[in-house]
Amino acid sequence: MPLDLSLKPSPSRLGLLFLHLLPALCLLGSGVPSWVRVVLPCLTGISLLWNLVRLKQEARCRLSLLASGEAFLWRGDDQKLPIVITMESCIVGWIQVFAWRSAPEVPHVRQGRICLMRDGMSASEWRHLRTWLRWRRPKA
């Protein structure tokens, strides 16, 4: 039975992204030089924007996992990209990270990571995803 997941952002992941603002807020009352008070908030703001753009791009994607161990990433324009889930993928409590690279038959090598959190999907999807990742990903 294939598992087809829409990659919608989870509320806790959005909350974690806004923790980028914490270093900038900590600088307000500190005695650091003024150039640090300007540079650090700019860098954390750029990082926050970059992560929000990535999150928006992921929200237009779907992940299809087949019982045979094959996986496909459907881009927003319904482009089907065959992918291979790599050994760097992991399950840590309430978060699952899928590290992937494009399948060998794809002419241009692409790679990336998909971060999925428990509150971004139903309980049955979460269980199926954990089972697939535990038993179908490549072993060392």
C-alpha positions in Angstrom: 0.0 0.0 0.0 1.6 3.3 -1.0 1.9 6.1 1.4 1.2 9.5 -0.2 1.9 12.5 2.0 1.2 16.2 1.4 4.1 18.1 3.0 2.2 20.7 4.9 4.0 22.8 7.6 3.4 21.8 11.2 2.6 24.5 13.8 5.5 23.4 16.0 8.0 23.7 13.1 6.7 27.2 12.4 7.2 28.0 16.1 10.8 26.7 16.0 11.5 28.9 13.0 10.6 32.0 14.9 13.1 31.1 17.6 15.5 32.7 15.1 14.4 36.0 16.7 15.6 35.0 20.2 19.3 36.0 19.6 18.2 39.4 18.3 16.1 40.0 21.3 18.8 38.9 23.7 21.1 41.6 22.3 18.9 44.5 23.2 20.0 44.6 26.8 23.5 43.3 26.5 26.7 45.2 26.5 28.0 43.9 23.2 29.5 46.3 20.6 26.9 48.2 18.4 28.1 46.5 15.2 27.2 43.1 16.7 23.7 44.5 17.5 23.3 45.3 13.8 25.0 42.3 12.1 23.5 39.5 14.2 19.9 40.5 13.8 20.4 40.9 10.1 22.0 37.4 9.8 19.2 35.8 11.8 16.6 37.6 9.8 18.1 36.4 6.6 18.2 32.8 7.9 14.5 33.1 9.0 13.4 34.4 5.6 15.4 31.6 3.8 13.8 28.9 6.0 10.3 30.4 5.5 10.8 30.3 1.7 12.0 26.7 1.9 8.9 25.8 4.0 6.6 27.4 1.5 8.3 25.4 -1.3 7.9 22.2 0.6 4.2 22.9 1.2 3.6 22.5 -2.5 5.2 19.1 -2.6 4.0 15.5 -2.0 6.0 12.5 -0.9 5.0 9.1 -2.2 6.5 6.0 -0.5 5.9 2.6 -2.0 6.0 -0.8 -0.2 8.8 -1.9 -2.6 11.1 0.8 -1.1 10.7 3.2 -4.0 10.1 6.9 -3.2 9.0 9.8 -5.3 8.9 13.5 -4.6 6.1 15.4 -6.5 7.1 19.0 -7.0 4.4 21.8 -7.1 4.2 21.6 -10.9 3.3 17.8 -10.8 6.8 16.9 -11.8 7.6 13.4 -10.5 11.2 13.0 -9.2 12.3 9.5 -8.3 14.4 9.7 -5.2 16.4 7.4 -3.0 16.1 7.9 0.8 19.7 7.8 2.2 21.1 6.4 5.4 21.3 9.9 6.9 17.6 9.8 7.5 16.6 9.6 11.1 13.7 9.3 13.5 14.0 11.2 16.8 10.8 11.2 18.9 8.5 13.8 17.4 10.6 14.6 14.3 11.6 12.6 11.2 14.2 13.8 8.8 14.2 12.3 5.3 17.6 12.8 3.6 17.2 12.1 -0.1 19.0 12.3 -3.4 17.7 11.8 -6.9 17.6 8.3 -8.3 20.5 7.2 -10.5 18.3 7.4 -13.7 17.8 11.2 -13.2 20.3 13.1 -15.3 20.9 16.0 -12.8 21.8 14.9 -9.3 19.7 16.7 -6.7 19.6 16.2 -2.9 17.9 17.6 0.1 16.2 17.0 3.4 12.6 16.9 4.3 11.8 17.6 8.0 8.4 16.1 9.1 7.0 16.7 12.6 4.3 14.7 14.4 1.7 17.5 14.6 1.8 18.0 10.8 0.0 14.8 10.0 -2.5 12.3 11.3 -1.5 9.6 13.8 -1.9 6.8 11.2 0.3 8.6 8.7 2.9 9.2 11.3 3.0 5.4 12.2 3.1 4.4 8.5 5.9 6.9 7.9 8.0 5.6 10.9 7.5 2.0 9.8 8.5 2.8 6.2 11.6 4.7 7.3 12.6 2.0 9.7 12.2 -1.0 7.4 12.6 0.4 3.8 15.5 2.8 4.0 19.0 1.6 3.0 21.1 0.0 5.7 24.8 0.7 6.4 
